[in-house]
Amino acid sequence: MNEATAAAPRSKRRTNSAYPSWFYLPAAIIYAALFLFPTLASLFFSLTRWTLFDATFIGFDNFVQFFREPFLVKGLVNTLIYAVMTSGLKVVLGFLLAVLLTSQIMARGYLRSVLFFPVLVSTVGVGITFTVMMHPTTGVINETLGLFGIKGPGWLTDPNLALFSVALVDVWKGVGLATVIYIAGIVSIPQEYYEASRIDGANAWDNFWNITLPLAKPATVTVIILSLIGGLRSFDLIWAMTKGGPGFTSDVIASVIYKQYQAGFYGLSTAGNVVLFIMVAIIIIPLSGFLNRQGDGA
């Protein structure tokens, strides 16, 4: 009798679902057409030497060649460096700016708008603008440094600086989104915590360290995941500013893949896409699970 009674509500919940099961069919079709089928097709074509009208199965030769080519491996390493650098800076700067812009400062609404504006600007437009500004001789950045007697470096022409210069521009463009996410997380913290802390005699640093920082963890997880995914998949800003140069020093996987497509190595470039997909999945899925568990524990 007890089992039947317990089973009855479960059965009722199943039959009284808000939407019939076939309501999910359109979403499933769109998902299959736009994600599942292209993914499976990429996996297949990465194992072939293909053109628009022909495909020859060659197994894992494309992947073997991919990891034998020094410039392809260089692109893989640059991708990891670029993603870690940009995401780390966005997390730190975004959080500090959010703390500032949720404090009682003048014109904070205006400052929020100014900070978010670069997010809305075209990435290619930003890349072209900063390419002009970072010109080693006529760029406004080096000319400004020259006024103080400082010889500006070749931001985009020095092989040791090109990737990091693009990464800094990426941070400038994307930190506004990170800040908005953090602002949303900070303003959602109940004010009772701060009032209780004030009664206990805590200062601003105590509030930051013991309340704001730990309770903003959900926002931190979101910013880390979104920034890492964006950094690992970055292409347009790098292509607009350096096209992977000088040489291959600022190439990332996405730009290498594009160059292989341009050269007609379609199978090799498809294998690069698969490598990028696997790399993003291997990094993001475990990291997301770990960070979410840490956030729940907090």
Secondary structure, DSSP 4 states (H G I P E B T S, - for coil): -HHHHHHHHHHHHHHT-SS-GGGGHHHHHHHIIIIIHHHHHHHHHTTEEE-SS-EEE-TTHHHHHHHH-HHHHHHHHHHHHHHHHHHHHHHHHHHHHHHHHTSS-TTHHHHHHHHHHHHHS-HHHHHHHHHHHT-TTT-HHHHHHHHTT-----TTTSTTTHHHHHHHHHHHHHHHHHHHHHHHHHHTS-HHHHHHHHHTT--HHHHIIIIIHHHTHHHHHHHHHHHHHHHHT--HHHHHHTTT-STTTT--HHHHHHHHHHHT-HHHHHHHHHHHHHHHHHHHHHHHHHHHHHHHH-
